[in-house]
Amino acid sequence: MSISAELGLRIRYYRRRKQMSQEKLAEICNLHPTYIGQLERGEKNATIESIYKISHGLNIPLNKLMENLEVFETAESVSPNIPLEIYHQLLSMPSEKQQKIQKIIQEIVSFSQESKSDE
């Protein structure tokens, strides 16, 4: 996955989390709604200025949008990084599904810890 595609998924994730439309985010950031959509789909490369505006529009630190982006770019070429792949998949899902998956994972971890103590 390219850095621009990953960044787009993150923008979409945080925008949806704030229950904000693309149009509203574009208005706040003084960007065009079509551009926001293109960024979210990974069709456009964002400028540093646009990323800065979007992070402020979403009211999240700039580094939160940018953290570990290079890991995704290199992970494909080296070897599969399962936690990062899961993170990527979760970002593209609606928050309701993310919460359900989180509960399932918590149950699995809890069961796994119980099984170890029985041994």
N, C-alpha and C positions, 0 to 999 in steps of 0.2 A: 504494500500500500504506500502510496506517495505521501509526502509530508503535507501537501495541500489537501489531499483527501482526508487524512487524519485530522487536520486542523478544522476542516469543514464539519466533520462529525462532532467534534468538540463544541463548535459554535452552535450547531443544531441542538446538541444535548443541553447546554446551558440556557439557550433561548427557550426551549420547551420547558425546562425546569422552572423558569421564571414565568411560564405561561404567557409568553409574548409571541406575537405573530412576526413573520419576517418583515411585514410592512411597518410595524411599530418599532422594531429594532432599527430598521433602515432610517426611520424618521428621527429617532433619538441620536443616531450616529451620523446623520447628515450624509447618508449613502443611498444609493438606489436600491429598491426592493429586489429587482432582478439580480443585481450584483450580490446581494446577501444569499439569494437562492443558488447562484452559481458557485459561490464560495462553499456553501454547505454541501453541495454535490461534488465538490472537488474539481469543478470545471475551470475555475480561475485560480490563479496564484494571487494571494492577498499581498498588498503592500504592507510594510511595517506600520505606516500611518493608519491604514484601514484596520489592522489587527488591534492597534492601540485604541482607536475609536470604538471598536466592537467590545473590547474588554471593559472599557468605561461604560458603554451603553448597557452591558450585562451586569455591571457593578461587581466584576470579579478581577482579581489581580492579573496583570498581563502574563506573569510567569505561570499561572495556572493553565492558561490556554496553550502555553508553549512547552510545558514540562514533558520530558521524555520523548519528544517528537523524533529525535534522531534514532532512538532505540527501535521504533517501528520501521524506519527506513532500512536499517541494517539487519533487523531480525529475520527478514525473508531470505536474505542472501546467505546467512550463516547457518542457522538452524531454527526450527520452530520454537518460539517462546510462548508456551501455553498460557501463562497468566496474562501476557500482553495481548494475545489473540482473543482471550475471553473478554478482557477489558474493551477491546475494539468492538466486539460483537454487542456487548452490553450498551455501549454508547449509542449504538444505532437503534436501540429498542425504546419504546415508550416507558416512562417511569413506572407504570403499573406492572409491566412485565419484569422490569428490573427488580422491583420489590418482591415479586413472587419467586424469582430465581434466587434472590438473596436468602429468603426463608428456606428454600430447598437446600441451598449450600450450608446454611446454619444447621439444618437437621442432619445432613451428611456428616459434617464435622463433629457434631455432638455424638452421633452414633459411632463414628470412628473412635472417638476418645473413650466411649463406654466400652467398646470392644477391646481396646488395649488394656483397660484396667481389669477386665475379666480374665486376661491371659495369665 
